[in-house]
Amino acid sequence: MTARHPSDIAFVMTGDVHRNTRALRQLGALSDAGFSIALVAFPPTTIRIPLPDRVEPVYVPRPEGSGPRWFLAVHRAFVGALRPLDAAVYHASDLYALRAVRGAARRHGVPYTYDARELYAHVASTAGRPAVSRFWKAFEAGPARGASAVWTVSDAIADHLAGAYGIPRPDVLLNAPPVGPTLPDPLLRTLAGLPPSMPLFVHLGQMRTGRGGEALVRAFARTPGVGLVFLGYGAARQDLQRLTAALGAEDRVHFVDPVPPDRIRSVLVAADAGVSLLEDTCLNHRFALPNKLFDYLAAGLPVLASRLPEIDRIVRGHDVGLTVDPGDLDQLSGALRRMRDDGAARERWSRNAGAAAETFDWAKASERFTTPFRNLIG
């Protein structure tokens, strides 16, 4: 490995790395491969966990505000933070860091790489706003074409990006955690106060519009004998709590603050099934493979998920649960009742979930992330 740069890799991301399991796994893999990494990111918020060895953080204050001015401020902050850094490769961990990363790489005459973690030109905030979608497509297209390696999160997004930008098909790096034995953590059932005999479903991650939270609460309110825990945070949490109270479901629907990423699997293992109900509100949702889906599989949990193409391919293809239209409350309630009552099916789905997790194991997939850096750095 060359030693002419103080850091092998400048890893740049918009957000708090301590909450981003994908970025943490990637940093761990790069560190294990022997690379030195300068991490440029926003400062930690409520959760702070040790970073992998060989990772030196450079925390950039998160700009105030929102919208176009915010993204411009983020870009300028990254440009300033990258100016004194000298790396052999610059890596953009999301779109909003991409142009600053390209500029830094060009200044030093070195390559850069890009992780397209979303179909950014077609996220929920661009739905029905074609001018906004065109802007982000133009923002992404040029830098994506110049990147020495591009990764993304699903086959459908990889195909779309290759066709839209005329680039080699990005490598698909699923949001799957490493697998292995773990001890159950009784946190969810303890905080919810549910009896051991009651099946417990968990919804992991952010509570936001377009993620099926309202339909989920309504379905649980009309399905007795089963409990639900929302494990996470998000702008819709208070609305969901109010709805839960209005429907008289507070004894079975509970809300728990997020846990550190390294504790997620042990907490999930104590549940009986996991839920992911992305709504088909934009192309990014339609093509998504959410992190939580693979977290559930790694914990051996059957899955109740949206019948969207990429998700359905995993859930039904590996026979690990049921898929539904989250907009159909009767269908959703029927699926809950089946998962509540059919213990034999839950056992089969759980076995298959463990086998599927072995297929997607990050320990096996991580080489696809580290090898391009090894080739670029030498």
N, C-alpha and C positions, 0 to 999 in steps of 0.2 A: 504493500500500500504506500502511495506517495506521502511524503511528509512535508511537502512544500506549502501546505495550507495549515493554519492553526486548527481548523476543524475540517473533518471529512465532509460533513453534511450540515447545512443550515436548514432546519426543519421549521417551517413557518405555518402557523394556523390561526384562524380567527376564532377565538373562544378560549375557554378554560380547559386546558389539557387534563386536569384532574377529574373532569367529568366526562371525558371523551374516551371511551374504551377502545375505539378503533385506533386512535392516535397513540394511546398508551401501549397497545399491542405492537404497533409498528415501531415505536421507539425502543421497546424491549427487544424486538428482533434485530434491529440495527445495532443496538448495544451488544447483544450476544454475539453478533457477527464481527465485533471488534472495532466498529466505527466510533469515532468521536463526533458528538452532535451538539450544535448550538441550537437550542430550542427558542424560537421567538413566538410568544403567545400572550394572551391576556393573563393578568394575575389570577391566582386561585380565589374562589369565592368562599363557600362554606365548607367544602371538602378539600382537604390537602393530604395527599398520599405521597410516599417517597417516589421519586422518579428513578428510572433505571440508571445503572452505572453508565458513566461516560456521557451523560446528558447534562449540559450546563444551560439552565434557563435564562433567558433574557425577557423579562416581563414588560410588556408595553401597556401603559394605562389605557383602559377601555374608554374610547370617546363617548361623550354624552350625546343624547338625541337618537334619531332614527331616520330612515329613509335615505335618499341620495346623498345628503350632506354627511350622514354618518358613514356611509361606505367610502366617500371621498376622504373623510378624516382617518378611517382605518387604513386606507391605502397610503396616505402620507405618513402615518405613524410607522407602518412597516418599512417604508422607504427609509425613514430616518433611523430605525433600529438596525436595518441591514447595512447601512452605509459603512460602519466601522468593522463589519464582520468580513472574514475572508475564509471561504469554504471551497472545497473541491467540487461539490455539487450543491445546488440549491433546490429545495423541495417545497412545493406549495401543497399544503394539506387540504386546501379548499379553494374555491374560485376566487374569493375575496382577497386572498393573498397572492394570486397568480401573477398579476402584472408587476407587482413590486418584486416578486421573485425573479421574473424574467429580466427586469431591469438590472437587478444585482448580478445575475449570472452574466449578462452581456458586459457589464463593466469589468468583470474579472476574466472574461473570455472562457467561461466554464459552462458545462451543461446544467439544465434544470429539468425537474420532473414534476408530475402533477397527479394528485388524487382527486378525481371527480366524484365526490361523495354523494352528490345529488345530481339530478337532471336539472341544473340550475335555471335554464331558460324556461322551464315548465313547472316550477314549484307552485304551491298553492297561491302565493302572493301575486303571481303573474296571470292566474286564470282570468280570462275575460279582459285582459289588458295586453293586446298584441304588441303595442309599442314598447312596453316594458320588457316583454319576452324577446323582442328583436334586439333591444339594447343589450341584454345579458348574453344573448347568442353572439352578438358582435364582440362583446367584451371578452368572451371566452375563446372564440374561434381562432384568432391569430396566435395567441400564446399556446393554445393546445396543439396547434400544428408544429410549433417550434420545440415542443417538449421532447426530451430524449426517451421518456417512458411515461405512459399514462395508465392509471388504474381506475377502476370504478367498481360498483357494488352489485350489479346484476347483469345478466346476459342481454336483457332487453335494452338497458341503458348503454351498454357497450356497442350494440348494433346501431342504436340511434346516433351516438356520438360519431362513430366511424362514417356513417352515411351523411350526417349533417355537415361534418367538417373535412371530410376527405382525408382522414388520418387512419393509420393502421388500427385495427380493432383493439381498444384498450383491454388490458388484462383484467379479468374479473377476480377481485379479491373480496370474498364474502366477509360479512361482519361476524364471523364465527369465533368464539373464544376457544382457548385450549381446553381439552377435556381431561378428566382424571377423577379419582375418588375425592369425595368431600363429605364432611359431617353436616347433617341438617342443623340449621339455626332456627329455633322456634319463634323468632321475632314476630312474624306475621300473625300466626295463630294466637300468640300470647297477647299482642296488642289489640287484635280484633275480638278477643274473648270468645272465640268460637269453640264448640265442643269437638273433640277429636273425631267423632263420627261424621261431622258435617263436611262434605267436599268443599275445598277452598280453592277458588280461582284467583289468579293474580294478574293485574295489568301493570306491566313495568314501563317506566319511562314518562315522558312528558304528557301532560294533559292539555291538549290544545284543540282548537276547532278543526274538524275534519278527521278526527281520530276515533270516532265512534263512541265517545264517552257517554253522551246523553242516552243513546240507544242502549248502551250496556247497563246503565243504572236502571232504566225503565224495564229492561228484560229481567234483571235480577229482582226487581220489586215485585214482579208477577210470577217469579219462580221460587217457591219456598224450598227450604231444606238445602240451600247452597249459599256459601258466603263468597264475598269478593273483597279484595284489597287492591286499591290503587297505590302502587309503590312509586313515588316520584313527585314531581312538581309541575308547575305550568300555569299559564294564564287562566285556564278554564277550571282550575281546581275549586275555587270558591263557588262557582256556578254549579258544579257537579255536587258539591256538598249541600247546597241549598235545595237542589232537586231531590237528593237523597232524603233530606228531612221532609220535604213536601210530600213525598211518596210513602213516608213512614217506613223506610227501609234502613234506618240507621243501625238497627241491631245486626244487620248482615252485610252492609256495604261500608267499608272503612277506608280511611286515607292515612297513609304512612309516609313520612319524609324519606327521601332517597338515602341509600346506604353507599359507602365507598365501593368503587368498581370491583375491588378484590374480595368483597363480601357478597356480591350479588348471587353467585351460584349457591352458596350455602344457605342463603335466605330462601331462594326459590325452591330448593330441594324439599322444603317442608310443605309446599303447596301441592295441589292435586292436578292443576291444569293452568295453562297460561293463555292470555287473550291478547290478540292484536287485531284491531278493527279499523285500519286505515280506510277512509272513504275515497271513492273514485272521483275526486274533485279536480285532479290535474294529472298530467302525464307522469310526473314524478311519483305520485302515489301509485298509479297504475303499474309502473315498472319497478316499484320498490321491493326490497327485501330487508325489512327492519332488523336492527340489531336484536331487539327483544325476541324475535322468532328463534334465532340461534342460541340465545341465552336460555330459552325454555328447553330446547332440545338438549343442550349440554347438561341441564339439570334433570333430564329424563321426564319432562312434563309433556303430556298430551297438549295439543294446541287447538284453540278455537280462533279462527282467523278469517279475514276478508277473502272473498272469492275474487281475487285479482290475479292476473296471469302468472306472475313470477311466484307469488306466495302460494297459489293453488298448486303450482307444479311441485313445490317442496312438500306441502302438507299432504296432498292426496298421492303424489308420486311415491312418497316414503311411508304412507299410511300412518301418520302420526297424529291424526285428529280430524276435525271437521272444518269446512269452509262454508261461509254464509254471505249473503248480501246484507251488510250492516244496516241498510236502510229498510229492511223487511223485519219488523219487530216480531211478527209471528214466527218467522223462520229462525230468528235468533233465539227466541224463547224455546222453540222446539229443540234446537241444538243443545241448549243448556240442559233441558230436561233429559235428553238422551245421555249426555256426558255425566249428569248426576246419577242416573239410574243404571246405566250399563257398565257395571264394574269390570266385566270381562273385556269389554272394548277398551276401557281405560288402561287396563293392564297391558293389552296388546299394543296400544298406542305408546305407552310408556317404554316398553321394550324396544319398539321401533325407533322411538326418539333417541334412545341411547345409541343405537346402531347408526342412525343418520348423523348424530353428532360426531361419531368417529370418522365418518366420511368427510365432514367439513372441518375437522380439527385444525385450529390455527397452527399448531406445531408442525403440521404437514404442509399447510398452505403458505407459511411465512417465507419459505425459500423463494417463492415467486415475487415477493416484495424485495428481499435483500439482494437477489442475484443481479438485477440491473444496476444497483449501486456498486456492487463489486466490479462489474464490467466497466462502468464509467470511471471509477476511481483507479482501478488497476492494482 
